[in-house]
Amino acid sequence: MVDFKLEKPDNKKREELYAKVIVLKDIVSYQDGTVASRMLVNKKAGSITIFSFDEKEGLSEHTAPYDAVVSIIDGECEVWVAGQTFQMKEGQTIIFPANVPHALSAITRFKMTLTMIRE
């Protein structure tokens, strides 16, 4: 498991994606033994980041001050939210409420979108 950290914003790289048709699961490649990410949007209102997780990688339990929407776009993972466990796969979405402990772990390699809504 890794601690939850988003990549440092890079506006120029994000702007390369503007006004283009993209396939979300192609934005970030799998990398052996690690978690990779790419931020697509970073605004005062919120952010959208794509993550890839190698098998058995994950994010350790943490909280965030904002609601977060996680959508699985490839593979399978296990998610914990406030003591409940959920098995998730491609096409499924879950909302992490603000200030509620949550974590996730790859069952297989998987990719997800993380949309943070700031107040």
Secondary structure, DSSP 8 states (H G I E B T S, - for coil): -B--------HHHHHTTTTS---GGGSS---TTSEEEEEEEEETTEEEEEEEE-TT-EEEEE--SSEEEEEEEESEEEEEETTEEEEEETT-EEEE-TT--EEEEESSSEEEEEEEE--
